[in-house]
């Protein structure tokens, strides 16, 4: 179990808190590129800060304090212009650095006062990569957004958002918990179907190791051995707030009690021919049934959400009783507190990318065959979405159409 002090250190994300300062050293995915193409402004709450994300008339992205410095009007309803975002209330115009460029009445009434030069909103850099918009809330100079190799590989890509009413750390601890697979996603799924048959084989061995980008966890079940890729290759708890299993799952802190879950998929297609996807679609997955109000339990990620949120908005880790299976969780907590201490001393934490020559198609360990491979494909047709409930019919149909076109070319 943890002390109350350590539990607070690991879960509070506001500015000035240990984990809040650590997490501000990394880029966070906050929206899809396609969202801003459809509507140029979007409210964003990130690390406890209320912000507005926008795309100006010149195609540049910005992230500002959500409220105008004049009378605190909501800039999500601002007017997008070539030079930035203009408040719809009294016309004050801001650029991507937060500088006030125009104050229509003030400049007409007292141009010599240069009042606009005294005004600046909080502003943060935004970058587009892999169909996502990334925000950085830390000190300058900002590091690079990691360029993972999967972003460049052939396949049908899609982005899924879900809002989960609990602290992000509960989600990331799940990323280094091998035992939950057989129970939460195998045995519980079986029970939900009313199947009273044999349970999933028990894990007989688990292992954890740290590397440059996070942690690798490995597991052997009673029906496998150490030749299985889930032991020889393992899965990645990607630092600081992601799980990588041939797809990405970021647990983005909205605030202390709410998580934006961002999943990025690159589902396989027939053949090895590159697929130039003109637009990476996105959708928002439900977490509860709107009719019953109960949590959705049919899909893999929805089952995870039930487990995370069931611990409370912020889990009280002073009441835990950890066992041998929790070695990875203990390791992760220890390293998070250590890296937060590095930041508090003025140092740079692990897995920050700064060298552009090295930030090219960075590779991560990935299970590629047999048990543990991606679930998006069957022998001759794409499978239905197994991870998140609520995939829009249009996206499923588009994937099937692209699949069929590629399959015909491969056969030809």
Secondary structure, DSSP 4 states (H G I P E B T S, - for coil): ---HHHHHHHH--STTSHHHHHHTTS-EEEEEHHHHHH-SEEEEEETTEEEEEEE-TTS-EEEEESB-TTT--BGGGPEEETTEEE-TTT--EE-TTSBEEE-HHHHHH-GGG-GGGG-B--EEEEEEETTEEEEE-SPSSP-PPP-BGGGGSSSEEEEEEEEESS-HHHHHHHTT-TTHIIIIIIIHHHHHTT--SPPPPPEEEEEEEEETTEEEEEEEETT--TTSHHHHT-EEEETTTEEESSSEEEEEEEETTEEEEEEEEEE--SSS-----S--EEEE--SB-TTT-PBP-SSHHHHHHHHHHTT-SS--GGG----GGGHHHHHHHHHHHHHHHHHHTT---TT----TTT-SSB------SSTT--SSB-SSSBPPP-SSTT--HHHHHHHHHHHHHHHHHHH-
